[in-house]
Structures are given as structure tokens and as C-alpha cells.
Amino acid sequence: MLTHIVLFDVDTPDNAEEVVRRLTEMAPKIDVVESLEVGRDVVGSDRSWQIGLIVKLADREALDTYAAHPEHVVVLDFIRSCVTRSAAVDFVS
């Protein structure tokens, strides 16, 4: 199992809500996604990011398929238009 984690900060609260909505709606459209969790931060500490995303995929090949999937590319284009910073980690468990 490969776990793909991404943290985002975006430019406005409305865009944060839109990112969460689009990611949530995207998940069932991509068959290699085994599970997807996304949400907004509720703590607001100095270490916090606004949005956290966890995607579970079978393996690295599935991650590559997910990354290139047209539904993901559309959402990613929107995210890139409003993201102010991001971080990612991918690991096998």
C-alpha cells in the first residue's frame, strides 16, 4: 500500500472550501484510488497547514496513474491557481 499525503495552504477561505470539495468529488472517479481523506485544519497553530490530503493507492504505478488521470489534472490545475505553499510525502506501508 502506498500512502500519498499532501498539505496545502491556499489564498482564501473560499478557495480552501473549493479545494476540499473538488478533491472529495474527484475520488470516486479515479479507479486506482483505494481511499481518499481530505479536510481543513481545525487547530490553527503556527505549525498548521490549511488542508490535509491522504490518498491510499496500491503501489507506485497506481500513484503515477492517479497523477496523470484527467480528473486529477483538472483539480490540480485549480489547486495550483490558488495554492500559496504545499508539501508532500509518499511512503509504502
Biopython code that builds the backbone (N, CA, C, O; Angstrom):
import numpy as np
from Bio.PDB.StructureBuilder import StructureBuilder

atoms = [
    (1, "MET", "N", (0.855, -1.175, 0.000)),
    (1, "MET", "CA", (0.000, 0.000, 0.000)),
    (1, "MET", "C", (0.898, 1.234, 0.000)),
    (1, "MET", "O", (1.858, 1.311, 0.766)),
    (2, "LEU", "N", (0.582, 2.192, -0.857)),
    (2, "LEU", "CA", (1.287, 3.461, -0.920)),
    (2, "LEU", "C", (0.377, 4.549, -0.365)),
    (2, "LEU", "O", (-0.790, 4.651, -0.742)),
    (3, "THR", "N", (0.923, 5.356, 0.529)),
    (3, "THR", "CA", (0.194, 6.471, 1.106)),
    (3, "THR", "C", (0.769, 7.764, 0.553)),
    (3, "THR", "O", (1.973, 8.009, 0.634)),
    (4, "HIS", "N", (-0.103, 8.583, -0.006)),
    (4, "HIS", "CA", (0.249, 9.876, -0.611)),
    (4, "HIS", "C", (-0.372, 10.955, 0.270)),
    (4, "HIS", "O", (-1.595, 11.052, 0.368)),
    (5, "ILE", "N", (0.472, 11.767, 0.912)),
    (5, "ILE", "CA", (-0.001, 12.828, 1.793)),
    (5, "ILE", "C", (0.429, 14.177, 1.222)),
    (5, "ILE", "O", (1.589, 14.371, 0.859)),
    (6, "VAL", "N", (-0.516, 15.095, 1.150)),
    (6, "VAL", "CA", (-0.216, 16.450, 0.671)),
    (6, "VAL", "C", (-0.821, 17.444, 1.657)),
    (6, "VAL", "O", (-1.941, 17.260, 2.135)),
    (7, "LEU", "N", (-0.072, 18.490, 1.950)),
    (7, "LEU", "CA", (-0.530, 19.597, 2.782)),
    (7, "LEU", "C", (-0.562, 20.841, 1.913)),
    (7, "LEU", "O", (0.340, 21.071, 1.107)),
    (8, "PHE", "N", (-1.604, 21.639, 2.079)),
    (8, "PHE", "CA", (-1.777, 22.848, 1.271)),
    (8, "PHE", "C", (-2.116, 24.039, 2.149)),
    (8, "PHE", "O", (-2.798, 23.904, 3.165)),
    (9, "ASP", "N", (-1.639, 25.190, 1.752)),
    (9, "ASP", "CA", (-2.186, 26.475, 2.163)),
    (9, "ASP", "C", (-2.660, 27.143, 0.882)),
    (9, "ASP", "O", (-1.993, 27.066, -0.150)),
    (10, "VAL", "N", (-3.814, 27.800, 0.953)),
    (10, "VAL", "CA", (-4.360, 28.486, -0.217)),
    (10, "VAL", "C", (-4.644, 29.941, 0.125)),
    (10, "VAL", "O", (-4.566, 30.351, 1.283)),
    (11, "ASP", "N", (-4.971, 30.702, -0.894)),
    (11, "ASP", "CA", (-5.050, 32.154, -0.739)),
    (11, "ASP", "C", (-6.282, 32.675, -0.016)),
    (11, "ASP", "O", (-6.218, 33.743, 0.591)),
    (12, "THR", "N", (-7.408, 31.957, -0.059)),
    (12, "THR", "CA", (-8.631, 32.449, 0.603)),
    (12, "THR", "C", (-9.394, 31.288, 1.241)),
    (12, "THR", "O", (-9.251, 30.143, 0.810)),
    (13, "PRO", "N", (-10.197, 31.572, 2.255)),
    (13, "PRO", "CA", (-11.034, 30.516, 2.843)),
    (13, "PRO", "C", (-12.005, 29.897, 1.839)),
    (13, "PRO", "O", (-12.258, 28.693, 1.881)),
    (14, "ASP", "N", (-12.549, 30.711, 0.940)),
    (14, "ASP", "CA", (-13.463, 30.164, -0.077)),
    (14, "ASP", "C", (-12.735, 29.159, -0.970)),
    (14, "ASP", "O", (-13.289, 28.113, -1.307)),
    (15, "ASN", "N", (-11.503, 29.471, -1.352)),
    (15, "ASN", "CA", (-10.738, 28.534, -2.172)),
    (15, "ASN", "C", (-10.376, 27.275, -1.394)),
    (15, "ASN", "O", (-10.297, 26.193, -1.977)),
    (16, "ALA", "N", (-10.156, 27.397, -0.092)),
    (16, "ALA", "CA", (-9.894, 26.208, 0.720)),
    (16, "ALA", "C", (-11.102, 25.276, 0.679)),
    (16, "ALA", "O", (-10.946, 24.069, 0.500)),
    (17, "GLU", "N", (-12.284, 25.818, 0.842)),
    (17, "GLU", "CA", (-13.509, 25.012, 0.760)),
    (17, "GLU", "C", (-13.655, 24.377, -0.621)),
    (17, "GLU", "O", (-14.066, 23.223, -0.737)),
    (18, "GLU", "N", (-13.323, 25.121, -1.649)),
    (18, "GLU", "CA", (-13.438, 24.613, -3.022)),
    (18, "GLU", "C", (-12.438, 23.491, -3.280)),
    (18, "GLU", "O", (-12.773, 22.513, -3.947)),
    (19, "VAL", "N", (-11.228, 23.614, -2.769)),
    (19, "VAL", "CA", (-10.225, 22.549, -2.921)),
    (19, "VAL", "C", (-10.736, 21.269, -2.272)),
    (19, "VAL", "O", (-10.678, 20.199, -2.878)),
    (20, "VAL", "N", (-11.229, 21.372, -1.061)),
    (20, "VAL", "CA", (-11.754, 20.193, -0.355)),
    (20, "VAL", "C", (-12.913, 19.580, -1.140)),
    (20, "VAL", "O", (-12.968, 18.361, -1.306)),
    (21, "ARG", "N", (-13.825, 20.397, -1.616)),
    (21, "ARG", "CA", (-14.968, 19.895, -2.389)),
    (21, "ARG", "C", (-14.514, 19.176, -3.644)),
    (21, "ARG", "O", (-14.976, 18.071, -3.931)),
    (22, "ARG", "N", (-13.608, 19.796, -4.400)),
    (22, "ARG", "CA", (-13.167, 19.197, -5.663)),
    (22, "ARG", "C", (-12.414, 17.889, -5.440)),
    (22, "ARG", "O", (-12.608, 16.924, -6.179)),
    (23, "LEU", "N", (-11.559, 17.855, -4.427)),
    (23, "LEU", "CA", (-10.833, 16.614, -4.142)),
    (23, "LEU", "C", (-11.800, 15.503, -3.724)),
    (23, "LEU", "O", (-11.659, 14.361, -4.162)),
    (24, "THR", "N", (-12.757, 15.825, -2.897)),
    (24, "THR", "CA", (-13.742, 14.843, -2.441)),
    (24, "THR", "C", (-14.551, 14.287, -3.615)),
    (24, "THR", "O", (-14.762, 13.078, -3.712)),
    (25, "GLU", "N", (-14.995, 15.164, -4.495)),
    (25, "GLU", "CA", (-15.793, 14.735, -5.650)),
    (25, "GLU", "C", (-14.968, 13.975, -6.678)),
    (25, "GLU", "O", (-15.509, 13.152, -7.417)),
    (26, "MET", "N", (-13.667, 14.237, -6.735)),
    (26, "MET", "CA", (-12.781, 13.583, -7.698)),
    (26, "MET", "C", (-12.564, 12.112, -7.358)),
    (26, "MET", "O", (-12.493, 11.274, -8.257)),
    (27, "ALA", "N", (-12.460, 11.795, -6.091)),
    (27, "ALA", "CA", (-12.026, 10.462, -5.651)),
    (27, "ALA", "C", (-12.771, 9.299, -6.295)),
    (27, "ALA", "O", (-12.120, 8.384, -6.799)),
    (28, "PRO", "N", (-14.108, 9.287, -6.302)),
    (28, "PRO", "CA", (-14.788, 8.123, -6.880)),
    (28, "PRO", "C", (-14.634, 7.993, -8.401)),
    (28, "PRO", "O", (-14.982, 6.959, -8.972)),
    (29, "LYS", "N", (-14.127, 9.011, -9.039)),
    (29, "LYS", "CA", (-13.966, 8.991, -10.498)),
    (29, "LYS", "C", (-12.644, 8.374, -10.941)),
    (29, "LYS", "O", (-12.422, 8.165, -12.133)),
    (30, "ILE", "N", (-11.759, 8.082, -9.973)),
    (30, "ILE", "CA", (-10.439, 7.543, -10.302)),
    (30, "ILE", "C", (-10.327, 6.160, -9.675)),
    (30, "ILE", "O", (-10.210, 6.025, -8.457)),
    (31, "ASP", "N", (-10.365, 5.140, -10.520)),
    (31, "ASP", "CA", (-10.485, 3.777, -10.010)),
    (31, "ASP", "C", (-9.276, 3.281, -9.226)),
    (31, "ASP", "O", (-9.418, 2.337, -8.448)),
    (32, "VAL", "N", (-8.100, 3.867, -9.391)),
    (32, "VAL", "CA", (-6.926, 3.407, -8.637)),
    (32, "VAL", "C", (-6.888, 3.956, -7.213)),
    (32, "VAL", "O", (-6.069, 3.519, -6.405)),
    (33, "VAL", "N", (-7.767, 4.908, -6.896)),
    (33, "VAL", "CA", (-7.821, 5.462, -5.540)),
    (33, "VAL", "C", (-8.564, 4.472, -4.648)),
    (33, "VAL", "O", (-9.753, 4.215, -4.836)),
    (34, "GLU", "N", (-7.839, 3.922, -3.671)),
    (34, "GLU", "CA", (-8.460, 2.983, -2.740)),
    (34, "GLU", "C", (-9.201, 3.724, -1.636)),
    (34, "GLU", "O", (-10.255, 3.282, -1.179)),
    (35, "SER", "N", (-8.647, 4.846, -1.215)),
    (35, "SER", "CA", (-9.344, 5.716, -0.276)),
    (35, "SER", "C", (-8.742, 7.110, -0.376)),
    (35, "SER", "O", (-7.579, 7.280, -0.741)),
    (36, "LEU", "N", (-9.558, 8.099, -0.044)),
    (36, "LEU", "CA", (-9.116, 9.490, -0.048)),
    (36, "LEU", "C", (-9.798, 10.196, 1.113)),
    (36, "LEU", "O", (-11.020, 10.160, 1.254)),
    (37, "GLU", "N", (-8.982, 10.836, 1.938)),
    (37, "GLU", "CA", (-9.485, 11.661, 3.032)),
    (37, "GLU", "C", (-8.917, 13.058, 2.838)),
    (37, "GLU", "O", (-7.735, 13.218, 2.536)),
    (38, "VAL", "N", (-9.754, 14.060, 3.010)),
    (38, "VAL", "CA", (-9.306, 15.441, 2.888)),
    (38, "VAL", "C", (-10.112, 16.285, 3.859)),
    (38, "VAL", "O", (-11.296, 16.036, 4.088)),
    (39, "GLY", "N", (-9.456, 17.281, 4.425)),
    (39, "GLY", "CA", (-10.164, 18.162, 5.335)),
    (39, "GLY", "C", (-9.367, 19.410, 5.644)),
    (39, "GLY", "O", (-8.177, 19.520, 5.348)),
    (40, "ARG", "N", (-10.079, 20.351, 6.256)),
    (40, "ARG", "CA", (-9.462, 21.617, 6.663)),
    (40, "ARG", "C", (-8.989, 21.524, 8.100)),
    (40, "ARG", "O", (-9.602, 20.844, 8.924)),
    (41, "ASP", "N", (-7.904, 22.205, 8.393)),
    (41, "ASP", "CA", (-7.348, 22.246, 9.733)),
    (41, "ASP", "C", (-8.331, 22.885, 10.704)),
    (41, "ASP", "O", (-9.006, 23.858, 10.367)),
    (42, "VAL", "N", (-8.408, 22.334, 11.910)),
    (42, "VAL", "CA", (-9.299, 22.884, 12.935)),
    (42, "VAL", "C", (-8.533, 23.473, 14.120)),
    (42, "VAL", "O", (-9.146, 24.016, 15.039)),
    (43, "VAL", "N", (-7.200, 23.372, 14.113)),
    (43, "VAL", "CA", (-6.400, 23.845, 15.246)),
    (43, "VAL", "C", (-5.869, 25.252, 15.021)),
    (43, "VAL", "O", (-5.969, 26.102, 15.906)),
    (44, "GLY", "N", (-5.304, 25.507, 13.843)),
    (44, "GLY", "CA", (-4.794, 26.839, 13.530)),
    (44, "GLY", "C", (-3.528, 27.228, 14.264)),
    (44, "GLY", "O", (-3.318, 28.410, 14.537)),
    (45, "SER", "N", (-2.677, 26.265, 14.592)),
    (45, "SER", "CA", (-1.413, 26.579, 15.266)),
    (45, "SER", "C", (-0.400, 27.135, 14.270)),
    (45, "SER", "O", (-0.646, 27.148, 13.064)),
    (46, "ASP", "N", (0.725, 27.588, 14.776)),
    (46, "ASP", "CA", (1.797, 28.093, 13.911)),
    (46, "ASP", "C", (2.330, 27.017, 12.975)),
    (46, "ASP", "O", (2.884, 27.335, 11.923)),
    (47, "ARG", "N", (2.171, 25.748, 13.342)),
    (47, "ARG", "CA", (2.651, 24.632, 12.520)),
    (47, "ARG", "C", (1.610, 24.127, 11.534)),
    (47, "ARG", "O", (1.922, 23.295, 10.682)),
    (48, "SER", "N", (0.392, 24.609, 11.633)),
    (48, "SER", "CA", (-0.719, 24.074, 10.848)),
    (48, "SER", "C", (-0.663, 24.477, 9.379)),
    (48, "SER", "O", (-0.174, 25.548, 9.020)),
    (49, "TRP", "N", (-1.177, 23.589, 8.554)),
    (49, "TRP", "CA", (-1.483, 23.853, 7.160)),
    (49, "TRP", "C", (-2.999, 23.943, 7.071)),
    (49, "TRP", "O", (-3.692, 23.404, 7.933)),
    (50, "GLN", "N", (-3.530, 24.605, 6.057)),
    (50, "GLN", "CA", (-4.981, 24.777, 5.949)),
    (50, "GLN", "C", (-5.714, 23.504, 5.545)),
    (50, "GLN", "O", (-6.831, 23.265, 6.003)),
    (51, "ILE", "N", (-5.096, 22.680, 4.690)),
    (51, "ILE", "CA", (-5.757, 21.491, 4.144)),
    (51, "ILE", "C", (-4.799, 20.314, 4.214)),
    (51, "ILE", "O", (-3.609, 20.448, 3.929)),
    (52, "GLY", "N", (-5.331, 19.155, 4.598)),
    (52, "GLY", "CA", (-4.564, 17.913, 4.566)),
    (52, "GLY", "C", (-5.266, 16.901, 3.683)),
    (52, "GLY", "O", (-6.489, 16.771, 3.723)),
    (53, "LEU", "N", (-4.478, 16.176, 2.878)),
    (53, "LEU", "CA", (-4.995, 15.161, 1.958)),
    (53, "LEU", "C", (-4.229, 13.864, 2.177)),
    (53, "LEU", "O", (-2.999, 13.862, 2.214)),
    (54, "ILE", "N", (-4.956, 12.767, 2.320)),
    (54, "ILE", "CA", (-4.353, 11.438, 2.412)),
    (54, "ILE", "C", (-5.023, 10.552, 1.377)),
    (54, "ILE", "O", (-6.236, 10.344, 1.408)),
    (55, "VAL", "N", (-4.218, 10.031, 0.460)),
    (55, "VAL", "CA", (-4.723, 9.137, -0.588)),
    (55, "VAL", "C", (-4.012, 7.796, -0.444)),
    (55, "VAL", "O", (-2.785, 7.747, -0.353)),
    (56, "LYS", "N", (-4.781, 6.708, -0.424)),
    (56, "LYS", "CA", (-4.227, 5.353, -0.379)),
    (56, "LYS", "C", (-4.354, 4.735, -1.765)),
    (56, "LYS", "O", (-5.417, 4.742, -2.385)),
    (57, "LEU", "N", (-3.220, 4.198, -2.228)),
    (57, "LEU", "CA", (-3.150, 3.574, -3.546)),
    (57, "LEU", "C", (-2.395, 2.253, -3.418)),
    (57, "LEU", "O", (-1.667, 2.046, -2.448)),
    (58, "ALA", "N", (-2.565, 1.373, -4.381)),
    (58, "ALA", "CA", (-1.947, 0.051, -4.293)),
    (58, "ALA", "C", (-0.424, 0.116, -4.313)),
    (58, "ALA", "O", (0.238, -0.584, -3.547)),
    (59, "ASP", "N", (0.134, 0.957, -5.189)),
    (59, "ASP", "CA", (1.585, 0.964, -5.367)),
    (59, "ASP", "C", (2.002, 2.206, -6.158)),
    (59, "ASP", "O", (1.179, 3.073, -6.450)),
    (60, "ARG", "N", (3.282, 2.277, -6.498)),
    (60, "ARG", "CA", (3.817, 3.431, -7.214)),
    (60, "ARG", "C", (3.182, 3.573, -8.598)),
    (60, "ARG", "O", (2.938, 4.692, -9.051)),
    (61, "GLU", "N", (2.918, 2.477, -9.258)),
    (61, "GLU", "CA", (2.264, 2.529, -10.563)),
    (61, "GLU", "C", (0.876, 3.170, -10.451)),
    (61, "GLU", "O", (0.485, 3.961, -11.309)),
    (62, "ALA", "N", (0.146, 2.830, -9.407)),
    (62, "ALA", "CA", (-1.171, 3.438, -9.183)),
    (62, "ALA", "C", (-1.041, 4.933, -8.908)),
    (62, "ALA", "O", (-1.879, 5.720, -9.347)),
    (63, "LEU", "N", (0.009, 5.328, -8.180)),
    (63, "LEU", "CA", (0.247, 6.757, -7.943)),
    (63, "LEU", "C", (0.492, 7.484, -9.260)),
    (63, "LEU", "O", (-0.035, 8.576, -9.472)),
    (64, "ASP", "N", (1.277, 6.897, -10.133)),
    (64, "ASP", "CA", (1.547, 7.508, -11.434)),
    (64, "ASP", "C", (0.261, 7.620, -12.256)),
    (64, "ASP", "O", (0.035, 8.629, -12.924)),
    (65, "THR", "N", (-0.576, 6.588, -12.206)),
    (65, "THR", "CA", (-1.861, 6.617, -12.909)),
    (65, "THR", "C", (-2.747, 7.719, -12.346)),
    (65, "THR", "O", (-3.354, 8.478, -13.102)),
    (66, "TYR", "N", (-2.822, 7.809, -11.023)),
    (66, "TYR", "CA", (-3.594, 8.857, -10.342)),
    (66, "TYR", "C", (-3.096, 10.243, -10.748)),
    (66, "TYR", "O", (-3.894, 11.124, -11.068)),
    (67, "ALA", "N", (-1.799, 10.431, -10.735)),
    (67, "ALA", "CA", (-1.223, 11.747, -11.045)),
    (67, "ALA", "C", (-1.570, 12.208, -12.457)),
    (67, "ALA", "O", (-1.776, 13.399, -12.686)),
    (68, "ALA", "N", (-1.635, 11.280, -13.400)),
    (68, "ALA", "CA", (-1.893, 11.625, -14.798)),
    (68, "ALA", "C", (-3.368, 11.560, -15.183)),
    (68, "ALA", "O", (-3.729, 11.934, -16.299)),
    (69, "HIS", "N", (-4.222, 11.093, -14.280)),
    (69, "HIS", "CA", (-5.636, 10.929, -14.597)),
    (69, "HIS", "C", (-6.269, 12.289, -14.915)),
    (69, "HIS", "O", (-6.029, 13.257, -14.194)),
    (70, "PRO", "N", (-7.073, 12.377, -15.983)),
    (70, "PRO", "CA", (-7.670, 13.665, -16.372)),
    (70, "PRO", "C", (-8.484, 14.333, -15.263)),
    (70, "PRO", "O", (-8.465, 15.559, -15.151)),
    (71, "GLU", "N", (-9.192, 13.566, -14.448)),
    (71, "GLU", "CA", (-9.959, 14.161, -13.341)),
    (71, "GLU", "C", (-9.021, 14.809, -12.321)),
    (71, "GLU", "O", (-9.321, 15.880, -11.794)),
    (72, "HIS", "N", (-7.894, 14.165, -12.045)),
    (72, "HIS", "CA", (-6.912, 14.718, -11.112)),
    (72, "HIS", "C", (-6.254, 15.957, -11.697)),
    (72, "HIS", "O", (-6.048, 16.945, -10.993)),
    (73, "VAL", "N", (-5.925, 15.908, -12.973)),
    (73, "VAL", "CA", (-5.252, 17.041, -13.626)),
    (73, "VAL", "C", (-6.115, 18.299, -13.555)),
    (73, "VAL", "O", (-5.594, 19.387, -13.313)),
    (74, "VAL", "N", (-7.417, 18.167, -13.760)),
    (74, "VAL", "CA", (-8.326, 19.321, -13.680)),
    (74, "VAL", "C", (-8.318, 19.910, -12.270)),
    (74, "VAL", "O", (-8.229, 21.126, -12.100)),
    (75, "VAL", "N", (-8.412, 19.041, -11.260)),
    (75, "VAL", "CA", (-8.403, 19.519, -9.875)),
    (75, "VAL", "C", (-7.047, 20.131, -9.541)),
    (75, "VAL", "O", (-6.977, 21.175, -8.892)),
    (76, "LEU", "N", (-5.988, 19.493, -9.977)),
    (76, "LEU", "CA", (-4.644, 20.009, -9.721)),
    (76, "LEU", "C", (-4.440, 21.385, -10.347)),
    (76, "LEU", "O", (-3.799, 22.248, -9.747)),
    (77, "ASP", "N", (-4.972, 21.596, -11.534)),
    (77, "ASP", "CA", (-4.876, 22.915, -12.166)),
    (77, "ASP", "C", (-5.538, 23.985, -11.298)),
    (77, "ASP", "O", (-4.994, 25.078, -11.137)),
    (78, "PHE", "N", (-6.716, 23.672, -10.735)),
    (78, "PHE", "CA", (-7.372, 24.628, -9.845)),
    (78, "PHE", "C", (-6.531, 24.861, -8.593)),
    (78, "PHE", "O", (-6.336, 26.004, -8.181)),
    (79, "ILE", "N", (-6.031, 23.784, -7.987)),
    (79, "ILE", "CA", (-5.219, 23.922, -6.779)),
    (79, "ILE", "C", (-4.007, 24.796, -7.052)),
    (79, "ILE", "O", (-3.683, 25.676, -6.254)),
    (80, "ARG", "N", (-3.345, 24.565, -8.152)),
    (80, "ARG", "CA", (-2.163, 25.376, -8.488)),
    (80, "ARG", "C", (-2.505, 26.851, -8.652)),
    (80, "ARG", "O", (-1.649, 27.710, -8.442)),
    (81, "SER", "N", (-3.738, 27.154, -9.023)),
    (81, "SER", "CA", (-4.132, 28.554, -9.211)),
    (81, "SER", "C", (-4.304, 29.306, -7.897)),
    (81, "SER", "O", (-4.310, 30.537, -7.886)),
    (82, "CYS", "N", (-4.445, 28.579, -6.786)),
    (82, "CYS", "CA", (-4.709, 29.259, -5.516)),
    (82, "CYS", "C", (-3.791, 28.830, -4.374)),
    (82, "CYS", "O", (-3.891, 29.381, -3.277)),
    (83, "VAL", "N", (-2.914, 27.877, -4.596)),
    (83, "VAL", "CA", (-2.041, 27.411, -3.527)),
    (83, "VAL", "C", (-0.943, 28.446, -3.234)),
    (83, "VAL", "O", (-0.386, 29.054, -4.147)),
    (84, "THR", "N", (-0.654, 28.627, -1.962)),
    (84, "THR", "CA", (0.441, 29.518, -1.576)),
    (84, "THR", "C", (1.663, 28.739, -1.115)),
    (84, "THR", "O", (2.784, 29.244, -1.170)),
    (85, "ARG", "N", (1.447, 27.505, -0.659)),
    (85, "ARG", "CA", (2.546, 26.597, -0.348)),
    (85, "ARG", "C", (1.980, 25.195, -0.225)),
    (85, "ARG", "O", (0.795, 25.005, 0.050)),
    (86, "SER", "N", (2.852, 24.215, -0.434)),
    (86, "SER", "CA", (2.426, 22.823, -0.301)),
    (86, "SER", "C", (3.626, 21.964, 0.080)),
    (86, "SER", "O", (4.779, 22.362, -0.086)),
    (87, "ALA", "N", (3.327, 20.792, 0.587)),
    (87, "ALA", "CA", (4.334, 19.805, 0.926)),
    (87, "ALA", "C", (3.729, 18.429, 0.681)),
    (87, "ALA", "O", (2.516, 18.249, 0.790)),
    (88, "ALA", "N", (4.562, 17.477, 0.357)),
    (88, "ALA", "CA", (4.049, 16.124, 0.082)),
    (88, "ALA", "C", (5.035, 15.090, 0.583)),
    (88, "ALA", "O", (6.237, 15.335, 0.678)),
    (89, "VAL", "N", (4.490, 13.922, 0.900)),
    (89, "VAL", "CA", (5.299, 12.748, 1.217)),
    (89, "VAL", "C", (4.540, 11.530, 0.715)),
    (89, "VAL", "O", (3.316, 11.454, 0.820)),
    (90, "ASP", "N", (5.286, 10.582, 0.170)),
    (90, "ASP", "CA", (4.722, 9.336, -0.325)),
    (90, "ASP", "C", (5.537, 8.195, 0.291)),
    (90, "ASP", "O", (6.765, 8.187, 0.219)),
    (91, "PHE", "N", (4.837, 7.238, 0.894)),
    (91, "PHE", "CA", (5.580, 6.134, 1.514)),
    (91, "PHE", "C", (4.792, 4.836, 1.389)),
    (91, "PHE", "O", (3.570, 4.839, 1.240)),
    (92, "VAL", "N", (5.517, 3.740, 1.454)),
    (92, "VAL", "CA", (4.932, 2.402, 1.373)),
    (92, "VAL", "C", (4.801, 1.873, 2.795)),
    (92, "VAL", "O", (5.722, 1.964, 3.606)),
    (93, "SER", "N", (3.624, 1.316, 3.070)),
    (93, "SER", "CA", (3.405, 0.746, 4.399)),
    (93, "SER", "C", (2.923, -0.681, 4.294)),
    (93, "SER", "O", (2.684, -1.328, 5.313)),
]
sb = StructureBuilder()
sb.init_structure("model")
sb.init_model(0)
sb.init_chain("A")
sb.init_seg("    ")
for serial, (resi, resn, name, xyz) in enumerate(atoms, 1):
    if name == "N":
        sb.init_residue(resn, " ", resi, " ")
    sb.init_atom(name, np.array(xyz, "f"), 0.0, 1.0, " ", f" {name:<3s}", serial, name[0])
structure = sb.get_structure()
